[in-house]
Amino acid sequence: MIVEWGGDGRPVRLVGDHVRDEEEQAAYLRELLDVFTAEGVDTAFVNTFARYDLPHRDDPREDFDLASYGVVKVLEGGRTGEAYPGLPWGPKAAFAALADYYRGA
């Protein structure tokens, strides 16, 4: 567990030092999709779209999104994403991996 949770169910802090590696999540999803395809699975729910309780923050010591399986990072404080202006999230590498996979399917 890399998040310490408060009694109110909100994240308090990250436990330890962590480095953002969105490509690791994307590679894992591609591997799963390849296995599902090889086994004849038509459709599978592979991840969470967004974890609004684990927002992305620029400071890596406070970036709760590091613990999120969401394929997008949720932005705080009224910020909106650049790829999809006006929406309070931005796509991660896993989002692009899923789009690329199904675009070619």
Backbone as a printed PyTorch tensor [residue, N CA C, xyz], in Angstrom:
tensor([[[  0.8580,  -1.1700,   0.0000],
         [  0.0000,   0.0000,   0.0000],
         [  0.9060,   1.2350,   0.0000]],

        [[  0.6450,   2.1460,  -0.9420],
         [  1.4800,   3.3440,  -0.9970],
         [  0.7460,   4.5950,  -0.5220]],

        [[ -0.5190,   4.4510,  -0.1470],
         [ -1.2940,   5.5960,   0.3400],
         [ -1.6990,   5.3510,   1.7890]],

        [[ -1.4790,   6.3410,   2.6120],
         [ -2.0150,   6.3050,   3.9760],
         [ -3.3700,   6.9970,   3.9260]],

        [[ -4.4010,   6.2840,   4.3900],
         [ -5.7680,   6.7930,   4.3550],
         [ -6.1650,   7.3100,   5.7240]],

        [[ -6.9270,   8.3980,   5.7380],
         [ -7.4480,   8.9470,   6.9780],
         [ -8.7310,   8.2420,   7.3780]],

        [[ -9.1780,   8.5080,   8.5840],
         [-10.4100,   7.9190,   9.0850],
         [-11.6410,   8.3360,   8.3060]],

        [[-11.5250,   9.4430,   7.5670],
         [-12.6500,   9.9150,   6.7630],
         [-12.6440,   9.3320,   5.3500]],

        [[-11.7150,   8.3990,   5.0760],
         [-11.6620,   7.7670,   3.7600],
         [-10.9070,   8.5610,   2.7130]],

        [[-10.2620,   9.6320,   3.1230],
         [ -9.4910,  10.4460,   2.1800],
         [ -8.0120,  10.1230,   2.3030]],

        [[ -7.2820,  10.2560,   1.1850],
         [ -5.8430,  10.0130,   1.2710],
         [ -5.1580,  11.1010,   2.0900]],

        [[ -4.2320,  10.6770,   2.9350],
         [ -3.5070,  11.6090,   3.7950],
         [ -2.1390,  11.9260,   3.1970]],

        [[ -1.4110,  10.8600,   2.8300],
         [ -0.0800,  11.0580,   2.2650],
         [  0.3540,   9.7880,   1.5600]],

        [[  1.3800,   9.9290,   0.7350],
         [  2.0120,   8.7730,   0.1170],
         [  3.0450,   8.2080,   1.0830]],

        [[  3.1500,   6.9110,   1.1180],
         [  4.1140,   6.2380,   1.9720],
         [  5.3150,   5.8840,   1.1040]],

        [[  6.4590,   6.4630,   1.3930],
         [  7.6610,   6.1960,   0.6210],
         [  7.8050,   7.1340,  -0.5590]],

        [[  8.8730,   6.9150,  -1.3100],
         [  9.1450,   7.7180,  -2.5060],
         [  8.7930,   6.8990,  -3.7370]],

        [[  8.1130,   7.5310,  -4.6810],
         [  7.6550,   6.8280,  -5.8750],
         [  7.9190,   7.6860,  -7.1070]],

        [[  8.1140,   7.0200,  -8.2290],
         [  8.3840,   7.6960,  -9.4910],
         [  7.2520,   7.3660, -10.4590]],

        [[  6.7290,   8.3840, -11.1200],
         [  5.6660,   8.1810, -12.1000],
         [  6.2250,   7.4130, -13.2860]],

        [[  5.5630,   6.3040, -13.6280],
         [  5.9530,   5.5020, -14.7840],
         [  4.6860,   5.0460, -15.4930]],

        [[  4.1130,   5.9420, -16.2740],
         [  2.8670,   5.6270, -16.9580],
         [  3.0470,   4.5210, -17.9830]],

        [[  4.2360,   4.3840, -18.5370],
         [  4.4790,   3.3390, -19.5330],
         [  4.3500,   1.9410, -18.9380]],

        [[  4.6410,   1.7920, -17.6580],
         [  4.4970,   0.4770, -17.0170],
         [  3.0330,   0.0440, -17.0290]],

        [[  2.1380,   0.9460, -16.6620],
         [  0.7100,   0.6270, -16.6780],
         [  0.2470,   0.3470, -18.1040]],

        [[  0.7010,   1.1440, -19.0630],
         [  0.3100,   0.9560, -20.4600],
         [  0.7970,  -0.3990, -20.9820]],

        [[  2.0320,  -0.7680, -20.6660],
         [  2.5820,  -2.0530, -21.1110],
         [  1.7880,  -3.2110, -20.5060]],

        [[  1.4300,  -3.0810, -19.2380],
         [  0.6340,  -4.1140, -18.5730],
         [ -0.7170,  -4.2830, -19.2650]],

        [[ -1.3700,  -3.1810, -19.6050],
         [ -2.6580,  -3.2680, -20.2950],
         [ -2.5120,  -3.9110, -21.6650]],

        [[ -1.4640,  -3.5550, -22.4060],
         [ -1.2470,  -4.1670, -23.7220],
         [ -1.0490,  -5.6780, -23.5870]],

        [[ -0.2930,  -6.0980, -22.5620],
         [ -0.0890,  -7.5380, -22.3320],
         [ -1.4180,  -8.2310, -22.0490]],

        [[ -2.2260,  -7.6300, -21.1810],
         [ -3.5330,  -8.2220, -20.8780],
         [ -4.3980,  -8.3290, -22.1200]],

        [[ -4.4360,  -7.2790, -22.9090],
         [ -5.2620,  -7.2820, -24.1120],
         [ -4.7930,  -8.3440, -25.0970]],

        [[ -3.4890,  -8.5320, -25.2110],
         [ -2.9610,  -9.5790, -26.0910],
         [ -3.3860, -10.9640, -25.6050]],

        [[ -3.3340, -11.1900, -24.2940],
         [ -3.7680, -12.4770, -23.7340],
         [ -5.2600, -12.6780, -23.9750]],

        [[ -6.0550, -11.6530, -23.7130],
         [ -7.5050, -11.7620, -23.9220],
         [ -7.8170, -12.0850, -25.3810]],

        [[ -7.1420, -11.4170, -26.2950],
         [ -7.3730, -11.6560, -27.7200],
         [ -6.9730, -13.0790, -28.0970]],

        [[ -5.8170, -13.5240, -27.6140],
         [ -5.3460, -14.8760, -27.9130],
         [ -6.3040, -15.9460, -27.3790]],

        [[ -6.9740, -15.6360, -26.2860],
         [ -7.9020, -16.5940, -25.6790],
         [ -9.3260, -16.4470, -26.2000]],

        [[ -9.5460, -15.5150, -27.1410],
         [-10.8690, -15.3640, -27.7350],
         [-11.8520, -14.5510, -26.9220]],

        [[-11.3700, -13.7750, -25.9770],
         [-12.2500, -12.9310, -25.1710],
         [-12.6790, -11.7360, -26.0330]],

        [[-13.9790, -11.5290, -26.1530],
         [-14.4880, -10.4250, -26.9710],
         [-14.3340,  -9.0780, -26.2900]],

        [[-14.6710,  -9.0290, -25.0060],
         [-14.6820,  -7.7680, -24.2850],
         [-14.2780,  -8.0140, -22.8360]],

        [[-13.5300,  -7.0820, -22.2950],
         [-13.1500,  -7.1800, -20.8860],
         [-13.0070,  -5.7770, -20.3210]],

        [[-13.4010,  -5.6320, -19.0760],
         [-13.1940,  -4.3710, -18.3610],
         [-11.8030,  -4.4430, -17.7840]],

        [[-10.8830,  -3.6500, -18.3180],
         [ -9.4800,  -3.8040, -17.9540],
         [ -9.0020,  -2.8620, -16.8670]],

        [[ -9.6260,  -1.7380, -16.6880],
         [ -9.1530,  -0.7810, -15.6840],
         [-10.2490,   0.1960, -15.3110]],

        [[ -9.8890,   1.0790, -14.4300],
         [-10.7660,   2.1490, -13.9820],
         [-10.5200,   3.3700, -14.8590]],

        [[-11.5550,   4.0850, -15.2140],
         [-11.3720,   5.2960, -16.0150],
         [-10.6720,   6.3730, -15.1940]],

        [[-11.2110,   6.6770, -14.0170],
         [-10.6530,   7.7560, -13.1940],
         [-10.8600,   7.4390, -11.7220]],

        [[ -9.8870,   7.8470, -10.9040],
         [-10.0250,   7.7540,  -9.4510],
         [-10.0620,   9.1840,  -8.9270]],

        [[-11.2560,   9.6990,  -8.7570],
         [-11.4080,  11.0890,  -8.3110],
         [-10.9170,  11.2910,  -6.8770]],

        [[-10.7940,  10.2000,  -6.1240],
         [-10.2960,  10.3120,  -4.7590],
         [ -8.7620,  10.2850,  -4.6980]],

        [[ -8.1070,  10.0680,  -5.8440],
         [ -6.6480,  10.0350,  -5.9130],
         [ -6.1670,  11.0170,  -6.9830]],

        [[ -6.2740,  12.3160,  -6.7230],
         [ -5.9430,  13.3130,  -7.7400],
         [ -4.4430,  13.4100,  -8.0430]],

        [[ -4.1740,  13.8210,  -9.2620],
         [ -2.8000,  14.1030,  -9.6860],
         [ -2.3840,  15.4590,  -9.1250]],

        [[ -1.1640,  15.5160,  -8.6490],
         [ -0.5740,  16.7750,  -8.1940],
         [  0.8220,  16.8630,  -8.7810]],

        [[  1.2690,  18.0740,  -9.0530],
         [  2.5760,  18.2600,  -9.6640],
         [  3.7200,  17.8240,  -8.7530]],

        [[  3.5530,  17.9760,  -7.4590],
         [  4.5730,  17.5660,  -6.4950],
         [  4.5030,  16.0430,  -6.3420]],

        [[  5.5570,  15.3020,  -6.7540],
         [  5.4960,  13.8360,  -6.6860],
         [  5.2740,  13.2900,  -5.2780]],

        [[  5.6090,  14.0450,  -4.2490],
         [  5.3880,  13.5840,  -2.8810],
         [  3.9180,  13.6610,  -2.4910]],

        [[  3.1220,  14.3760,  -3.2970],
         [  1.6880,  14.5240,  -3.0170],
         [  0.8140,  14.0540,  -4.1840]],

        [[  1.4110,  13.3630,  -5.1400],
         [  0.6900,  12.9260,  -6.3440],
         [ -0.0060,  11.5980,  -6.0750]],

        [[ -1.2200,  11.6550,  -5.5440],
         [ -1.9630,  10.4480,  -5.2010],
         [ -2.2930,   9.6040,  -6.4200]],

        [[ -2.2740,  10.2050,  -7.5930],
         [ -2.5460,   9.4510,  -8.8150],
         [ -1.5220,   8.3390,  -9.0370]],

        [[ -0.3720,   8.4250,  -8.4060],
         [  0.6170,   7.3540,  -8.5190],
         [  0.0620,   6.0170,  -8.0320]],

        [[ -0.9510,   6.0540,  -7.1870],
         [ -1.5680,   4.8350,  -6.6510],
         [ -2.8450,   4.4580,  -7.3980]],

        [[ -3.1540,   5.1520,  -8.4620],
         [ -4.4130,   4.9570,  -9.1760],
         [ -4.2430,   4.0720, -10.4070]],

        [[ -5.1790,   3.1390, -10.5870],
         [ -5.2270,   2.3510, -11.8140],
         [ -6.0210,   3.0680, -12.9050]],

        [[ -6.4570,   4.2730, -12.6430],
         [ -7.2030,   5.0190, -13.6450],
         [ -6.3860,   5.2430, -14.8990]],

        [[ -7.0590,   5.2560, -16.0480],
         [ -6.3610,   5.5110, -17.3110],
         [ -6.2640,   7.0060, -17.5980]],

        [[ -6.8740,   7.8130, -16.7330],
         [ -6.7040,   9.2680, -16.8030],
         [ -6.3050,   9.7690, -15.4190]],

        [[ -5.6020,  10.8930, -15.3930],
         [ -5.2530,  11.5120, -14.1140],
         [ -6.2180,  12.6510, -13.8550]],

        [[ -6.7830,  12.6490, -12.6680],
         [ -7.7610,  13.6510, -12.2670],
         [ -7.0150,  14.8950, -11.7910]],

        [[ -7.4530,  16.0480, -12.2810],
         [ -6.8200,  17.3140, -11.9440],
         [ -7.6250,  18.0170, -10.8560]],

        [[ -6.9320,  18.7630, -10.0300],
         [ -7.5800,  19.4550,  -8.9040],
         [ -7.7060,  20.9460,  -9.1610]],

        [[ -8.4360,  21.5880,  -8.2800],
         [ -8.4880,  23.0410,  -8.2190],
         [ -9.0500,  23.7310,  -9.4400]],

        [[ -9.9770,  23.0830, -10.1120],
         [-10.5900,  23.7090, -11.2740],
         [ -9.7430,  23.6250, -12.5360]],

        [[ -8.5850,  22.9530, -12.4440],
         [ -7.7570,  22.8030, -13.6440],
         [ -8.4400,  21.8600, -14.6200]],

        [[ -8.1900,  22.0830, -15.8870],
         [ -8.7160,  21.1920, -16.9130],
         [ -7.5620,  20.7110, -17.7740]],

        [[ -7.7860,  19.5960, -18.4440],
         [ -6.7540,  18.9920, -19.2620],
         [ -6.5270,  19.7310, -20.5690]],

        [[ -5.3820,  19.4790, -21.1590],
         [ -5.0350,  20.0950, -22.4380],
         [ -5.5500,  19.2670, -23.6100]],

        [[ -5.4960,  17.9390, -23.4890],
         [ -5.9270,  17.0720, -24.5870],
         [ -7.4470,  17.1630, -24.7990]],

        [[ -8.1790,  17.3260, -23.7110],
         [ -9.6360,  17.4480, -23.7530],
         [-10.0160,  18.6860, -22.9440]],

        [[ -9.8810,  19.8510, -23.5460],
         [-10.1200,  21.1090, -22.8210],
         [-11.5060,  21.1400, -22.1710]],

        [[-11.5370,  21.6570, -20.9670],
         [-12.7900,  21.7870, -20.2390],
         [-13.0960,  20.6060, -19.3360]],

        [[-12.3780,  19.5110, -19.4980],
         [-12.6150,  18.3460, -18.6500],
         [-11.5680,  18.3000, -17.5440]],

        [[-11.9560,  17.8670, -16.3540],
         [-11.0470,  17.9190, -15.1990],
         [-10.0940,  16.7220, -15.1090]],

        [[ -9.6550,  16.2310, -16.2540],
         [ -8.7190,  15.1110, -16.2730],
         [ -7.8740,  15.1690, -17.5400]],

        [[ -6.7800,  14.4090, -17.4930],
         [ -5.9060,  14.2980, -18.6540],
         [ -5.5580,  12.8420, -18.8790]],

        [[ -5.4510,  12.4190, -20.1310],
         [ -5.1560,  11.0200, -20.4170],
         [ -3.7370,  10.6390, -20.0070]],

        [[ -3.6030,   9.4130, -19.5210],
         [ -2.2920,   8.8570, -19.2140],
         [ -1.8890,   7.9450, -20.3790]],

        [[ -0.6930,   7.4060, -20.3340],
         [ -0.2010,   6.5300, -21.4050],
         [ -1.1290,   5.3270, -21.5900]],

        [[ -1.7310,   4.8380, -20.5160],
         [ -2.6480,   3.7020, -20.6060],
         [ -3.8800,   4.0410, -21.4460]],

        [[ -4.3500,   5.2670, -21.3720],
         [ -5.4850,   5.7280, -22.1730],
         [ -5.1330,   5.5970, -23.6550]],

        [[ -3.9470,   6.0850, -24.0130],
         [ -3.4960,   6.0110, -25.4060],
         [ -3.2890,   4.5620, -25.8370]],

        [[ -2.7680,   3.7230, -24.9410],
         [ -2.5530,   2.3150, -25.2790],
         [ -3.8720,   1.6220, -25.5920]],

        [[ -4.8950,   1.8850, -24.7910],
         [ -6.2130,   1.3040, -25.0500],
         [ -6.7900,   1.8060, -26.3700]],

        [[ -6.6840,   3.0970, -26.6020],
         [ -7.1980,   3.6690, -27.8540],
         [ -6.4880,   3.0760, -29.0550]],

        [[ -5.1630,   2.9820, -28.9800],
         [ -4.3910,   2.4310, -30.0900],
         [ -4.7500,   0.9650, -30.3290]],

        [[ -4.9010,   0.2200, -29.2630],
         [ -5.2080,  -1.2070, -29.3870],
         [ -6.5440,  -1.4160, -30.0990]],

        [[ -7.5480,  -0.7100, -29.6530],
         [ -8.8700,  -0.9040, -30.2350],
         [ -9.0420,  -0.2120, -31.5730]],

        [[ -8.2320,   0.7890, -31.8450],
         [ -8.2540,   1.4210, -33.1700],
         [ -7.7850,   0.4070, -34.2120]],

        [[ -6.8270,  -0.4370, -33.8310],
         [ -6.2960,  -1.4370, -34.7570],
         [ -7.0490,  -2.7500, -34.7670]],

        [[ -8.0070,  -2.9030, -33.8460],
         [ -8.7450,  -4.1850, -33.7580],
         [ -9.7610,  -4.3230, -34.8570]]])
